[in-house]
Amino acid sequence: MSSHVFRLPRSAYLAVLFLALCVTPLVQHPIVTIAYVVPVVGAVYIARTATIVDDAGITVRALIGRRRLPWADVRGLSVTGRSVYAVTADGAVRLPCVRIADLAAVSRASDGHLPELREATPKYAPSRRRR
């Protein structure tokens, strides 16, 4: 039973910390601590948002709620721009935190329910050296 969790990188918490530090000077009265709600919601969003792929199906977790897509309902994957979607009979469900480079890992974690894909080849910036 293979399972793979796709989530936001832990370094995203640095943006929340920076936002909390920027809001701190605005809070001069204990009643105005409502300004800290935005960084707290940001931290909860980072901790909560994920896509879990296992041999039973795909679970999409958002800030509020969760949706389970069994493999019987998934017709395939679709890529639009930088977003990856699971296509179902009802429409398409966006898979948060899954990038195009992660499609091979999604395929491996599906335990044969999706066609096998090869790993994406890394692309590097051209060298600035003179030849």
C-alpha positions, 0 to 999 in steps of 0.5 A, a space after each residue: 500500500 503506497 501513499 504519497 502526500 503532496 503539501 506546501 513546503 514548510 518554508 511557506 511558514 516564513 511568509 506567515 512569520 513575516 506577515 505576523 511581524 509586519 502586523 505587530 506594530 499595528 496592534 497597540 491595544 489588546 482589542 485590536 489583536 484581530 489583526 493577527 487573524 490573517 497570519 493565523 489563517 495563513 498558517 492553518 491554510 499551509 498546514 491543512 491544504 494537501 493532496 493525498 494519493 493512495 491505492 484507494 483514491 485521491 483525497 483533496 484537503 482544503 482550508 475547509 473540508 475534504 473530498 475523497 475521489 475513489 479510483 472508480 470515479 477518476 477518469 484521468 488527470 488534466 493539466 491546465 496552465 500550472 494546475 493539475 486536475 482530477 477529471 471525474 464524471 461530474 467535472 474536474 477537481 483541482 489537486 492542490 500542491 500537485 505540480 506538473 513535475 509531480 505527475 510521475 509520483 501521482 502515477 506511482 502512488 495510484 498503484 496502477 490506476 493511472 498509466 505509468 509516467 516517467 520522471 520529468 527531466 529537470 530544466 536548468 537555466 542556460 549557462 552565462 559562461 563565454 565559450 
